[in-house]
């Protein structure tokens, strides 16, 4: 875990030092997000060249979670169509009875229905295919669960979106 934290810190530092430029050449993208806990539809909307809002409806066993993120985007490693993004937001959802896997931790059993409320962050890379309206993203989503915790976890995610 210390190596992962160090690697993330180093990557973020190098990317933030780089020249800020237009991150994407699309205004809106819709697709699917495959996360460690939830899988579901996502929508990303650029308010300007480097600022986006993203919404994700994550569906999981016995529940669903709605996540909203405010993201800052910039070109990564001076590679055309590759962008680095980071941001923050929150989530709200509910889960029913069952076992839930926690990334890097022990499974937890929920008995009965529970509300999920918490704070989220995101850090990731996104690549827009040059010859197709498709964007592929890979990110980490650190979360602080307040209603069922407090506890902290990091969920990796893979996104595939249609851009327009």
C-alpha positions in Angstrom: 0.0 0.0 0.0 2.9 2.4 0.7 4.3 1.7 -2.8 0.9 2.5 -4.3 0.6 5.7 -2.4 4.1 6.8 -3.3 3.5 6.0 -7.0 0.3 7.9 -7.0 1.9 10.9 -5.3 4.8 10.9 -7.7 2.5 10.6 -10.8 0.2 13.4 -9.6 3.2 15.7 -8.9 4.7 15.1 -12.3 1.4 15.6 -14.1 0.6 18.8 -12.2 3.9 20.3 -13.1 3.3 19.7 -16.8 1.8 22.3 -19.1 -1.9 22.6 -18.7 -3.9 22.4 -22.0 -7.2 21.4 -23.4 -7.9 17.9 -22.0 -10.6 16.6 -24.3 -12.0 17.2 -27.8 -15.6 16.2 -26.8 -18.3 17.9 -24.8 -20.3 14.9 -23.5 -19.6 11.2 -23.1 -21.9 8.4 -22.0 -20.9 4.8 -21.2 -20.2 2.2 -18.5 -18.0 2.3 -15.5 -16.7 -1.0 -14.2 -15.6 -0.6 -10.6 -14.5 -2.8 -7.7 -17.8 -2.5 -6.0 -20.3 -1.3 -8.6 -20.9 -1.5 -12.3 -23.2 0.9 -14.1 -23.9 3.8 -16.5 -21.9 7.0 -16.4 -22.2 10.5 -18.0 -19.3 13.0 -18.3 -20.0 16.6 -19.3 -17.4 19.3 -19.9 -18.3 22.7 -18.7 -15.2 24.2 -20.3 -11.9 22.9 -21.7 -10.5 21.5 -18.4 -13.5 21.2 -16.1 -16.0 18.4 -16.1 -18.9 16.9 -14.1 -19.3 13.2 -14.0 -22.2 11.1 -12.7 -22.2 7.4 -12.1 -25.1 5.1 -11.2 -23.3 2.1 -9.7 -25.3 -1.1 -9.4 -24.1 -3.7 -6.9 -25.5 -6.9 -5.3 -28.4 -5.8 -3.2 -28.1 -2.1 -3.9 -27.2 1.0 -5.9 -25.0 4.0 -5.4 -25.2 7.4 -7.2 -21.8 9.2 -7.3 -21.3 12.8 -8.5 -17.7 14.1 -9.3 -16.2 17.5 -10.1 -13.1 16.8 -12.2 -10.2 18.9 -13.5 -8.6 17.6 -16.7 -5.4 18.3 -18.5 -3.2 16.7 -21.2 -1.0 13.9 -19.8 2.6 13.3 -20.7 2.3 15.5 -23.8 0.4 12.7 -25.6 -2.4 13.8 -27.9 -5.8 12.4 -26.8 -4.4 11.3 -23.4 -5.6 13.2 -20.4 -5.0 13.2 -16.6 -8.0 14.0 -14.4 -8.5 14.4 -10.7 -11.4 15.7 -8.6 -13.8 15.2 -5.7 -17.5 14.7 -5.0 -19.8 12.5 -3.0 -22.0 9.4 -3.1 -25.5 8.4 -1.9 -27.0 5.0 -2.1 -28.4 2.1 -0.3 -27.6 -1.6 0.2 -29.6 -4.6 1.5 -28.7 -7.7 3.4 -25.6 -9.6 2.2 -21.9 -10.0 2.1 -19.9 -7.1 0.5 -16.3 -7.4 -0.6 -14.0 -4.5 0.4 -11.0 -3.8 -1.8 -7.9 -4.9 0.1 -9.9 -5.7 3.2 -12.2 -8.2 4.9 -15.7 -8.9 3.6 -18.5 -7.3 5.6 -22.0 -8.6 6.2 -24.9 -6.2 6.2 -28.1 -7.3 7.9 -31.0 -5.3 6.7 -31.1 -2.2 4.6 -28.5 0.6 5.0 -28.0 4.0 3.6 -24.5 4.9 2.1 -23.4 8.5 2.3 -19.8 9.7 1.8 -17.1 11.7 0.2 -15.3 10.7 -2.9 -12.1 11.6 -4.8 -10.9 10.5 -8.2 -7.6 10.4 -10.0 -7.1 8.8 -13.4 -6.1 8.7 -17.0 -8.4 8.8 -20.1 -7.6 8.1 -23.7 -9.8 9.1 -26.6 -9.3 6.8 -29.6 -8.2 8.9 -32.5 -10.3 7.1 -35.2 -13.4 6.4 -33.1 -15.7 8.4 -30.7 -14.7 6.1 -27.8 -12.9 7.1 -24.6 -11.3 4.6 -22.2 -10.5 5.6 -18.7 -8.6 4.0 -15.8 -8.9 5.5 -12.3 -8.7 5.2 -8.6 -11.7 6.3 -6.5 -10.8 6.8 -2.8 -13.9 7.0 -0.7 -14.8 7.9 2.8 -18.0 6.2 3.9 -19.7 8.1 6.6 -23.1 6.5 7.2 -21.7 2.9 7.6 -18.4 3.9 9.0 -16.5 5.9 9.1 -14.2 3.8 6.9 -11.9 4.5 4.0 -11.2 2.5 0.9 -9.9 2.8 -2.7 -11.8 1.4 -5.6 -10.1 1.0 -9.0 -12.3 1.6 -12.0 -12.4 1.1 -15.8 -14.6 3.2 -18.0 -15.7 2.9 -21.6 -17.6 5.8 -23.1 -19.1 7.0 -26.3 -18.1 10.7 -27.0 -20.0 13.4 -28.8 
